[in-house]
Amino acid sequence: MNSQTGNTLRRTAILAGLALALASTSAFADRIKDLASVQGVRNNQLVGYGIVVGLDGTGDQTTQTPFTTQGIINMLAQLGTTLATTQSLQLKNVAAVMVTANLPAFAGIGQQIDVTVSSMGNAKSLRGGTLVMTPLKGADGQIYGQAQGNLLVGGAGAAAGGSKVAVNHLLAGRIAGGATVEREVPTALGQGPFIHYEMASTDFGTTQRVVEVINREIGPGTAQALDGRRIQVIAPEDANSRVAFLGRLGSLEVRPAKSAAKVIINPRTGSVVMNQMVTIESCAVAHGSLSVVINTEQSVSQPNALAAGQTVTTSQSEIEIKQGGGSLIQLKAGVSLSEVVKAINALGAGPQDLLSILQSMKAAGALRADLEII
């Protein structure tokens, strides 16, 4: 093999290695639009009080929900109908509901958005109901939309003779395109020559990498980090050019910095979630289960027929305390998530016991992670 052929093979191998490295880098990279959002471009929450009609006898019991009756009276009054008396008003096919929606950024007048309808009374089901025209208000009290339409509830239920069967949740549903935007919310894409990106989470390493990628792809000095969350970017002032510029920036790929070691604990459900950065040091753990059992029996003391006594009911309780064995177990240091999981599983503890064990390991300095309770 001559030298020219050898050089060609070496160049081919180098190019293949670079391609593999770039492929692996892009595989673990995120787009800027996934890591950050443009300041000022946001959703706005809307809420309204409405009435659902057309229910098959599963509406509110108006004797217990007077606001449903009042809502119907107000609606009929606006339609030109006045009730002489409301004492005998029974509305089994009507339910009072709260209507919520998200008004997206740049939404224009006439655009349709989805709404969620939720019962606020004691209705049994909203299935088959129709939402009557409901104004949707923003945080400033202004009306930004009107909602109306047939409700879609993803469930079914039946009740008879004191028995009840329900599939999924029957007291909330959605109306696709059920609201029409009536007022626009002005959204500014930055001020003057600058736009600002807000990172989804505060991370100085990831923020700096985003700045480096923008300056490398667009030009030096284009982006500047203001703090660990905000990035200031020089952008074209022409509206069309600015939109194209933001589209280009959002598609740039950035490899985020490694996140901090964290363990998330939910004591209500017993859930424990940890990321791959969690490690443990060598430690010894002993944990025993403690249970208290109380048995109560009712006994009746019956006097003789000729006696002047009274029948008395007494209670006899037995209390038993059991404590399971908790032998001391040594956990080896783990440097990967699989090793940490293997070490924790060796304890044989349930989810609720595991919460206490992790807190104790953190206090002892054996758990190298931040504990966050949600």
C-alpha positions in Angstrom: 0.0 0.0 0.0 1.5 3.3 -1.1 1.7 6.5 1.1 -1.1 8.2 -0.9 -3.5 5.4 -0.2 -2.5 5.4 3.5 -3.1 9.1 3.8 -6.5 8.8 2.1 -7.5 6.0 4.6 -6.4 8.1 7.5 -8.4 11.1 6.4 -11.4 8.9 5.9 -11.1 7.5 9.4 -10.7 11.1 10.9 -13.8 12.3 9.0 -15.7 9.3 10.2 -14.7 9.9 13.8 -15.7 13.6 13.5 -19.0 12.6 12.1 -19.6 10.2 14.8 -18.6 12.7 17.5 -21.0 15.3 15.9 -23.8 12.8 15.8 -23.3 11.9 19.4 -23.2 15.5 20.4 -26.4 16.4 18.6 -28.1 13.3 20.0 -27.8 14.8 23.5 -28.3 18.4 22.5 -31.5 20.5 23.0 -32.8 23.3 21.0 -32.8 26.8 22.5 -36.6 26.9 22.1 -36.8 23.9 24.4 -34.5 25.4 27.1 -35.7 29.0 27.1 -38.6 31.3 26.1 -38.8 34.8 24.7 -39.6 37.3 27.5 -43.2 38.6 27.1 -44.4 35.7 24.9 -46.7 34.0 27.3 -50.2 32.5 27.8 -52.9 34.3 29.8 -55.4 32.4 32.0 -59.2 33.0 31.5 -62.0 32.0 33.8 -65.8 32.3 33.7 -68.9 31.1 35.5 -71.4 29.3 33.3 -74.4 27.0 33.1 -74.6 23.6 31.5 -78.0 22.5 30.3 -79.5 19.4 28.6 -78.4 16.9 31.3 -80.4 13.7 31.7 -81.5 14.3 35.3 -77.9 14.4 36.6 -77.7 18.1 37.3 -77.4 20.0 40.5 -79.9 19.7 43.4 -81.0 23.3 43.5 -82.1 23.1 47.1 -78.4 22.6 48.1 -76.9 24.8 45.4 -78.7 28.1 45.4 -76.2 29.7 43.1 -77.4 27.4 40.3 -80.9 28.7 40.6 -79.7 32.3 40.8 -77.6 31.8 37.7 -80.7 30.5 35.7 -82.8 33.4 37.0 -80.2 35.9 35.8 -79.8 34.2 32.4 -83.6 34.1 31.8 -83.9 37.7 32.9 -81.3 38.7 30.2 -83.3 36.8 27.7 -86.5 38.6 28.6 -88.2 36.0 30.8 -89.1 36.9 34.4 -90.1 34.2 36.9 -93.0 35.0 39.2 -91.7 32.7 42.0 -88.6 30.6 42.5 -89.7 28.5 45.5 -90.7 25.5 43.4 -88.0 25.7 40.8 -86.5 22.3 40.2 -83.7 22.1 37.7 -82.4 18.5 37.5 -81.1 19.0 33.9 -78.9 22.1 34.8 -75.5 22.4 36.5 -73.4 25.3 37.5 -69.8 25.1 36.2 -66.5 26.9 36.1 -65.0 27.4 32.6 -61.3 27.9 32.2 -59.1 28.4 29.2 -55.6 29.6 28.2 -55.3 32.5 25.8 -52.2 31.9 23.8 -49.7 34.7 22.8 -50.6 36.6 19.6 -54.2 35.3 19.6 -56.4 37.5 17.4 -60.0 38.4 17.5 -62.1 35.5 16.1 -59.6 32.8 16.9 -61.0 29.7 18.6 -59.4 28.2 21.7 -60.2 25.1 23.8 -62.0 25.3 27.1 -62.3 23.1 30.2 -65.7 22.8 32.0 -65.8 21.6 35.6 -68.8 21.2 37.9 -68.9 23.4 41.0 -72.1 22.0 42.5 -73.4 18.5 43.4 -74.2 17.3 39.9 -73.8 13.6 39.2 -72.5 13.9 35.6 -72.0 16.5 32.9 -72.2 14.0 30.1 -74.4 15.1 27.2 -74.6 18.7 28.4 -74.3 21.9 26.5 -72.5 25.0 27.8 -74.6 28.2 27.5 -72.7 31.3 26.3 -70.2 32.2 29.0 -68.0 35.3 29.1 -64.3 34.5 30.0 -62.4 37.1 31.9 -58.7 37.8 32.5 -56.9 38.8 35.6 -57.8 42.5 34.9 -61.6 41.7 34.9 -62.0 42.4 31.2 -63.8 39.9 28.9 -61.4 38.3 26.4 -63.6 35.5 25.1 -67.0 33.9 24.8 -67.5 30.1 25.4 -70.3 27.9 24.2 -70.8 24.4 22.8 -71.4 20.8 23.4 -69.4 19.2 26.2 -67.3 16.1 25.7 -66.9 14.0 28.8 -64.6 11.0 28.5 -66.5 8.6 30.8 -69.8 6.9 31.6 -71.8 6.0 34.7 -75.1 4.5 35.9 -76.9 4.4 39.3 -79.9 2.4 40.4 -81.2 1.0 43.7 -78.5 2.6 45.8 -75.7 1.1 43.6 -73.4 3.2 41.4 -70.9 2.5 38.7 -68.7 5.1 37.1 -66.0 4.9 34.5 -63.4 7.8 34.5 -64.4 11.2 35.8 -67.8 12.6 34.9 -67.7 16.0 36.4 -65.3 17.7 34.0 -64.9 17.8 30.3 -63.6 19.8 27.3 -65.0 21.7 24.4 -62.5 21.7 21.4 -62.6 25.2 20.0 -65.3 26.1 22.4 -64.4 29.8 22.9 -63.9 32.7 20.5 -61.4 35.4 21.3 -63.1 38.8 21.6 -60.1 40.9 22.8 -56.5 40.8 21.8 -53.6 41.0 24.3 -50.7 43.0 22.8 -47.4 41.1 22.9 -44.1 42.9 22.3 -41.1 41.0 20.9 -38.5 42.8 23.0 -37.9 46.5 23.4 -35.8 48.5 21.0 -32.8 46.6 19.5 -32.9 43.8 22.2 -34.9 40.7 23.0 -34.5 38.7 26.1 -34.6 34.9 26.6 -35.6 33.5 29.9 -34.2 30.1 30.8 -36.7 27.4 32.0 -34.5 26.9 35.1 -31.7 28.8 36.7 -28.4 27.1 35.6 -25.3 29.3 35.1 -23.6 26.6 33.1 -26.4 26.0 30.6 -27.0 29.8 30.3 -23.3 30.4 29.4 -23.5 27.6 26.8 -26.5 29.2 25.2 -24.7 32.5 25.0 -21.6 30.8 23.4 -23.7 29.0 20.8 -25.5 32.2 19.8 -22.3 34.2 19.5 -20.6 31.5 17.5 -23.5 31.0 15.1 -24.7 34.6 14.7 -21.6 36.7 15.6 -19.5 37.8 18.6 -21.2 40.1 21.0 -24.8 39.2 19.8 -25.8 37.6 23.2 -24.9 38.5 26.7 -25.9 36.8 30.0 -27.5 39.2 32.4 -27.7 36.6 35.2 -28.2 32.9 35.6 -31.6 32.9 33.9 -31.8 35.9 31.5 -30.0 36.4 28.2 -30.0 39.7 26.2 -29.7 39.3 22.5 -29.3 42.0 19.8 -32.0 41.5 17.2 -33.2 43.2 14.0 -35.8 45.9 14.6 -37.8 45.1 11.5 -40.8 42.9 12.5 -40.4 40.4 9.7 -36.7 40.1 10.1 -37.0 39.8 13.9 -39.5 36.8 13.5 -37.1 35.1 11.1 -34.2 35.8 13.5 -36.1 34.3 16.4 -36.9 31.2 14.3 -33.2 30.7 13.5 -32.2 31.2 17.1 -34.8 28.7 18.4 -33.4 26.0 16.2 -29.8 26.3 17.4 -28.8 23.2 19.4 -27.1 23.5 22.8 -25.8 20.7 25.0 -27.1 21.6 28.5 -24.7 21.4 31.5 -25.2 18.5 33.9 -28.0 19.2 36.3 -27.5 19.1 40.1 -28.1 15.9 41.9 -31.7 15.9 43.2 -34.1 13.5 44.9 -37.8 14.4 44.6 -40.1 13.0 47.4 -43.9 13.1 47.4 -45.0 12.0 50.9 -48.7 11.9 49.9 -48.2 9.2 47.3 -44.9 7.7 48.5 -43.2 8.5 45.2 -39.4 8.9 45.1 -37.7 10.0 41.9 -33.9 10.7 41.5 -31.8 11.8 38.6 -28.6 10.2 37.3 -26.3 12.6 39.3 -27.3 11.1 42.7 -24.5 9.3 44.5 -24.2 7.8 48.0 -21.3 7.3 50.3 -20.7 4.1 52.3 -23.0 4.0 55.3 -24.9 1.6 57.6 -28.7 1.7 57.9 -31.1 -0.1 60.3 -34.8 0.4 59.9 -37.5 -1.6 61.6 -41.3 -1.4 61.1 -43.6 -0.5 64.0 -47.3 -1.4 64.0 -50.0 -0.9 66.5 -53.1 -3.2 66.5 -56.2 -2.3 68.5 -59.0 -4.8 68.8 -62.3 -3.7 70.4 -65.1 -6.0 71.3 -68.6 -4.9 72.5 -70.1 -6.9 75.4 -73.6 -6.6 76.8 -74.4 -7.0 80.6 -77.9 -8.3 81.0 -79.4 -8.3 84.6 -81.8 -11.0 85.9 -85.5 -10.6 85.1 -86.5 -9.9 88.7 -83.6 -7.5 89.3 -84.1 -3.8 89.0 -80.9 -3.3 87.0 -80.4 -2.0 83.5 -78.8 -3.5 80.4 -75.3 -2.0 80.0 -73.0 -2.2 76.9 -69.3 -2.2 77.7 -66.2 -2.2 75.5 -63.1 -4.3 75.9 -60.0 -3.3 74.0 -56.8 -5.1 73.4 -53.7 -3.2 72.2 -50.8 -5.0 70.6 -47.6 -3.4 69.6 -45.4 -5.1 67.0 -41.9 -4.1 66.0 -40.3 -5.8 63.0 -36.6 -6.7 63.1 -34.3 -4.1 61.7 -30.9 -5.5 61.2 -28.0 -3.2 60.4 -27.2 -3.2 56.7 -24.1 -1.7 55.2 -24.6 0.1 51.9 -21.6 0.5 49.6 -20.8 3.7 47.9 -22.5 4.1 44.6 -21.3 6.3 41.7 -24.1 5.5 39.2 -27.9 5.5 39.4 -28.1 1.8 39.0 -25.8 1.2 41.9 -27.7 3.6 44.1 -31.0 1.9 43.3 -29.4 -1.5 44.0 -28.1 -0.3 47.3 -31.5 1.2 48.4 -33.4 -1.9 47.3 -31.2 -4.0 49.5 -32.9 -2.4 52.5 -36.2 -4.0 51.5 -38.2 -1.0 52.8 -41.5 0.2 51.5 -42.1 3.5 49.8 -43.1 5.3 53.0 -40.2 3.9 55.0 -37.9 4.9 52.2 -38.8 8.5 52.7 -37.5 8.4 56.2 -34.4 6.5 55.2 -33.4 9.0 52.6 -33.9 11.9 54.9 -31.7 10.2 57.5 -29.0 9.5 54.9 -29.1 13.1 53.9 -28.7 14.3 57.5 -25.8 11.9 58.0 -24.0 13.2 54.9 -24.2 9.9 53.0 -26.6 11.0 50.3 -25.0 13.3 47.8 -28.1 15.1 46.5 -30.6 17.8 47.3 -33.9 16.5 48.8 -37.0 18.3 47.5 -40.4 17.5 49.0 -43.4 18.3 46.8 
